Amino acid sequence: MPAVYEPYRPQNELQAIVPGIWTAEGPAVGYQTAGVNLPCPTRMTVLDMGGGNLLLHSPIAFDAALANAIAETGKVAAIAAPNSFHYLGVTPWAEHFADAAVYAPAKRPKAAKLPERTIALIDGRLSTNVEIVIADGGAWMEAAFFHRPSKTLVLTDLVQNFETSRVNSWLARVMLRIGGAASNPPKASIDMRLGPILGGQTKQLRQSFDEIIALGADRVLIAHGPHPEGDVTTLLKHSFSWA
């Protein structure tokens, strides 16, 4: 029986987090690690960019009813693949919201067939409400998004919090623990950490991590697993300690 991750519910529905921030849970996708197919839950975050404009962060599989609900909330002005791995849902959403700007990291695999209008993410202010810090891990990049009005930090794979109790396969549970995706405190998985460590990118990553911590977020939202709770500065110092 294939490994399955018990989904977070409700699926494909906007859930208000704080004013100007919503999330929507999507179906799990599979990814290969050491020959084992691991189930990975997906989550999209919707950010109010200011002026009634919305940003779709890490789009989940396209759902027409969800798209209509988002359109009723505001104008979708931007769609972002926030790191080198989270690009699968971008193109269908970009086709539906054809006037939206599309953003992705400069480093992404050739398999990421994104729209021609895709713009590379860079450090700095993306809009009135949204600021970006780029973490460059050598073989990968991730953009940390900071929603300034709510002091909310949105991360993707830099902090992973998989719940192995939701996985039906004992082998997948073991692999998630060994791979660091279910570590405590939550961190990036070991495959993300090893590349920068072996490639000598930890110094530049450390600087980016310090910039992320200095944003002074009150909360952290992530793509995989329950959102971390507690003091954000303490959490991030633990989560980024590997660099």
C-alpha positions in Angstrom: 0.0 0.0 0.0 1.4 3.4 -1.0 2.4 5.8 1.8 -0.5 8.3 2.5 -0.5 11.4 4.6 -3.8 12.0 6.4 -4.9 15.4 5.0 -5.5 18.5 7.0 -9.1 19.7 6.7 -11.0 21.5 5.4 -9.4 21.0 2.0 -9.5 23.8 -0.7 -11.1 26.3 1.6 -9.8 29.7 2.7 -9.1 29.9 6.4 -8.5 33.3 8.0 -5.4 33.4 10.2 -5.1 37.1 11.0 -6.3 40.1 9.1 -4.7 40.1 5.7 -3.6 36.4 5.9 -5.4 33.2 4.8 -4.3 29.7 4.2 -5.8 26.8 2.1 -5.0 23.1 2.6 -4.3 21.1 -0.5 -3.8 17.4 -1.4 -0.6 15.6 -0.6 2.0 15.1 -3.3 4.7 12.5 -3.4 8.5 13.0 -3.6 11.3 10.5 -3.8 14.0 10.1 -1.1 16.4 7.2 -1.2 14.1 5.3 -3.4 11.1 5.8 -1.1 8.0 7.7 -2.2 7.1 10.0 0.7 3.8 11.8 1.0 3.9 15.5 1.5 1.0 17.7 2.6 0.6 21.0 0.7 -0.6 24.4 1.9 -1.1 27.7 0.1 -0.9 31.0 2.0 -2.7 34.1 0.7 -1.2 37.5 1.6 -2.8 40.9 1.4 -0.1 42.9 -0.5 -1.9 46.2 0.1 -4.5 48.1 -1.9 -6.8 45.1 -2.2 -4.1 43.1 -4.1 -3.4 39.5 -3.1 -0.4 37.2 -3.4 -0.7 33.5 -3.7 2.2 31.9 -2.0 3.1 28.3 -2.9 -0.1 27.5 -4.8 -1.7 24.1 -4.2 -3.3 22.0 -6.9 -5.8 24.3 -8.8 -9.4 24.3 -7.5 -12.0 26.4 -9.3 -14.2 26.9 -6.2 -11.2 28.0 -4.2 -10.1 30.4 -7.0 -13.6 32.0 -7.0 -13.4 32.4 -3.2 -10.0 34.1 -3.4 -11.3 36.4 -6.2 -14.1 37.5 -4.0 -11.6 38.4 -1.3 -9.4 40.6 -3.5 -7.5 40.9 -6.7 -4.9 38.3 -7.3 -2.0 40.4 -8.3 0.9 38.0 -7.7 1.6 34.3 -7.6 4.9 33.0 -6.1 6.8 29.8 -6.2 8.7 30.6 -2.9 11.5 28.2 -3.3 13.3 25.9 -5.8 10.9 23.0 -5.0 7.4 24.6 -4.7 6.4 25.2 -8.3 3.9 22.5 -9.2 0.8 24.5 -8.7 2.0 27.8 -10.1 1.2 27.5 -13.8 -2.5 26.5 -13.5 -3.2 29.4 -11.1 -1.2 31.7 -13.4 -3.3 30.6 -16.4 -6.5 31.3 -14.4 -5.3 34.7 -13.1 -3.7 35.8 -16.3 -3.0 39.3 -15.2 -1.1 38.3 -12.1 2.7 38.7 -11.9 4.5 35.4 -11.4 7.6 35.1 -9.2 10.0 32.3 -8.6 13.6 31.9 -7.4 16.4 32.4 -9.9 17.6 28.8 -9.1 14.9 26.3 -10.1 15.0 23.0 -12.0 14.5 22.8 -15.7 11.4 20.7 -15.0 9.8 23.8 -13.5 7.9 25.0 -16.6 6.7 28.3 -15.4 5.0 31.0 -17.5 7.2 33.2 -19.6 6.3 36.2 -17.6 7.9 34.8 -14.5 10.1 37.2 -12.6 13.1 36.3 -10.3 12.5 36.9 -6.6 15.0 39.3 -5.0 15.6 40.7 -1.6 13.6 43.7 -0.6 10.1 45.1 -0.6 7.7 43.3 -3.0 4.8 45.6 -2.1 3.6 48.0 0.6 2.9 45.1 2.9 5.3 42.3 1.8 9.1 42.1 2.3 11.3 39.3 1.1 14.6 37.8 2.3 16.3 35.4 0.0 18.2 32.4 1.5 20.6 30.9 -1.0 21.6 27.4 -0.2 23.7 26.9 -3.3 21.7 24.2 -5.1 18.4 25.7 -3.9 16.9 29.1 -2.9 14.0 30.0 -0.7 12.4 33.4 -0.3 11.1 34.2 3.2 8.0 36.4 2.9 7.2 38.9 5.7 3.8 40.4 6.0 4.6 43.6 7.8 1.1 44.7 9.0 0.5 41.4 10.8 4.2 40.7 11.5 3.7 37.3 10.0 6.7 35.3 8.5 5.8 32.8 5.8 8.3 30.0 5.2 8.2 27.0 3.0 10.9 24.3 3.5 13.3 26.2 5.9 11.1 24.9 8.7 9.3 21.6 8.2 7.0 20.0 10.8 5.8 16.7 9.3 3.5 14.7 11.6 4.5 11.1 11.3 1.4 10.0 13.1 -0.6 11.1 10.0 1.5 8.7 7.7 0.2 5.2 7.2 3.5 3.6 6.2 6.1 2.7 8.9 8.9 3.0 6.3 7.8 6.5 5.3 7.6 7.5 9.0 11.1 6.3 9.6 12.4 8.1 6.5 10.7 11.3 7.5 12.4 11.1 11.0 15.8 10.2 9.6 15.5 12.9 6.9 14.9 15.6 9.5 11.5 16.6 8.2 9.9 15.6 11.5 12.6 16.9 13.8 12.0 18.7 17.1 12.4 21.7 17.0 11.4 21.7 13.3 14.1 22.4 10.8 14.9 22.1 7.1 15.3 18.5 6.0 18.8 16.9 6.0 19.1 17.0 2.2 18.6 20.8 2.3 21.1 21.2 5.1 23.8 18.9 3.6 24.2 20.8 0.3 25.1 24.2 1.9 27.3 22.5 4.6 29.3 20.5 2.1 29.3 23.3 -0.5 30.5 26.0 1.9 27.4 28.2 1.7 26.6 28.3 5.4 28.2 31.7 5.9 26.0 33.5 3.4 23.0 31.5 4.7 23.8 32.6 8.2 23.6 36.2 7.1 20.2 35.6 5.5 18.9 33.7 8.5 20.0 36.6 10.8 18.1 39.0 8.5 15.0 36.8 8.7 15.2 36.7 12.5 15.7 40.5 12.7 12.4 41.0 10.9 10.8 40.6 14.4 7.9 38.3 13.4 5.2 37.5 15.9 4.2 34.3 14.2 5.5 31.8 11.6 3.4 30.0 9.0 4.8 27.0 7.2 3.9 24.8 4.3 4.2 21.3 5.8 2.7 20.4 9.1 1.3 22.4 12.0 2.4 26.0 12.3 5.0 26.3 15.0 4.0 28.0 18.3 5.9 29.9 20.9 8.4 32.6 20.8 9.4 33.2 17.2 13.0 34.3 17.8 13.7 31.3 19.9 12.1 29.0 17.4 14.1 30.4 14.4 17.4 30.4 16.3 16.9 26.7 16.9 15.6 25.9 13.4 18.5 27.8 11.8 21.2 26.6 14.2 22.5 24.0 11.6 24.0 26.9 9.6 
